[in-house]
Amino acid sequence: MKKQIRVIYKRVGFDPVEVTIENELETLQRMIGGDIETVPWYFYNGMVMIVDEEGKLNNRPVNFAFRGDVIVGSAMWVGTDFEEGEFTDCPYSLEQFWRRWPWLFEEAK
């Protein structure tokens, strides 16, 4: 397993940032604010969004709209190695993320 991974991380009210983190469950949970849940990100194989599994139950603030719903609390995008069942570096840089999904950088309403 890769010890550190590069992720795109978005806190409520802030633009996404690119950071390198320890590839450990405890680090992911601390950054997300609870137990993690993976959400497929559109049709981009090899990348998932990680959110707080109980964010809505815990009344976390809205971060952004997604697929007719809302994502609450912090969110993170990571790459996935499906064969190994592990998280890896996000397959997109922050600049590529901005070009593909500019609405994530708009001011939260």
Summary of the structure (lengths in Angstrom):
residues: 109
radius of gyration: 13.1
end to end distance: 38.6
largest distance: 39.1
contacts: 287
relative contact order: 0.25
helix: 17%
strand: 39%
